[in-house]
Amino acid sequence: MKAYMKFAGMVIVSTIVMFIFKYFSTYKLDHVFFSETRAYMALLMGATMTIIMLAFMRNMLKNRKLNAGIAAGSLVVFIASLFLLRSQTTVDDADSSPLHCHFNK
């Protein structure tokens, strides 16, 4: 079980780091604000990374039922993230960010 905890830690930390890295292309610090799109992209990448790492680490992570559950959960996160990313369902028509006001003047 210790190997699975380490695996979960790697995936969680890597996903958070990928989310933070999405902000590296921001020109100014005051342009940094929470972005659902960046969060969905990080989750999409984290789910993909989980499945790839699980495949490469199958000799270390030997519980087949748990591996299948992790793969299934990752697939659900991947599909949900991709849907939310592509559909923009959770995004309102009006943007309250400072950038929105700046570009619409």
C-alpha positions in Angstrom: 0.0 0.0 0.0 3.0 2.3 0.6 3.8 2.2 -3.1 0.3 3.3 -4.0 0.5 6.2 -1.5 3.7 7.3 -3.1 2.1 6.9 -6.6 -0.8 9.1 -5.5 1.5 11.7 -4.1 3.5 11.9 -7.3 0.3 12.3 -9.4 -1.2 15.0 -7.1 2.1 17.0 -6.8 2.7 16.7 -10.5 -0.8 17.9 -11.4 -0.5 20.9 -9.1 2.9 21.7 -10.6 1.4 21.5 -14.1 -1.4 23.9 -13.1 1.2 26.4 -11.8 3.3 26.0 -14.9 0.3 27.0 -17.0 0.8 30.5 -15.6 4.4 30.8 -16.7 3.3 32.4 -20.0 1.6 35.2 -18.1 3.1 38.6 -19.1 2.4 40.5 -15.8 1.8 39.3 -12.3 -1.4 41.3 -12.1 -2.7 39.2 -15.0 -2.6 36.1 -12.9 -6.1 35.0 -11.8 -7.7 31.7 -11.3 -8.6 30.1 -14.6 -11.0 27.1 -14.9 -9.5 26.3 -18.3 -6.1 25.9 -16.8 -7.5 23.8 -14.0 -9.3 21.5 -16.4 -6.1 21.2 -18.5 -4.0 20.3 -15.4 -6.6 17.6 -14.5 -6.6 16.3 -18.1 -2.8 16.1 -18.0 -2.8 14.5 -14.5 -5.3 11.9 -15.6 -3.3 11.1 -18.7 -0.1 10.9 -16.7 -1.7 8.6 -14.1 -2.7 6.0 -16.8 0.8 6.2 -18.5 2.6 5.9 -15.1 0.4 3.1 -14.1 1.2 1.2 -17.3 5.0 1.7 -16.8 4.9 0.9 -13.1 2.7 -2.3 -13.3 5.6 -4.4 -11.8 5.7 -2.2 -8.8 1.9 -1.7 -8.4 0.7 -5.3 -8.4 -2.9 -5.1 -7.1 -4.9 -5.6 -10.3 -8.2 -4.6 -8.9 -6.8 -1.4 -7.4 -4.9 -0.7 -10.7 -8.2 -1.2 -12.7 -10.0 1.2 -10.3 -7.2 3.8 -10.6 -7.3 3.5 -14.4 -11.1 3.8 -14.5 -11.1 6.8 -12.2 -8.4 8.5 -14.3 -10.5 7.8 -17.4 -13.6 9.4 -15.7 -11.5 12.5 -14.7 -10.0 12.6 -18.3 -13.5 12.5 -19.9 -15.0 15.0 -17.5 -12.1 17.4 -17.8 -12.1 17.2 -21.6 -15.9 17.8 -21.7 -15.6 20.8 -19.4 -12.7 22.1 -21.3 -14.3 21.8 -24.7 -17.8 22.7 -23.8 -17.0 25.7 -21.5 -20.2 24.7 -19.7 -19.1 26.3 -16.4 -18.0 29.6 -18.0 -20.4 32.5 -17.9 -20.9 35.0 -20.7 -19.6 37.9 -18.6 -16.1 37.9 -17.4 -15.3 39.9 -14.3 -11.5 39.7 -14.7 -9.5 42.9 -15.1 -8.3 41.7 -18.5 -11.9 41.4 -19.8 -12.5 45.1 -19.0 -9.2 46.1 -20.5 -9.8 44.4 -23.8 -13.3 45.5 -24.3 -12.6 49.3 -24.0 
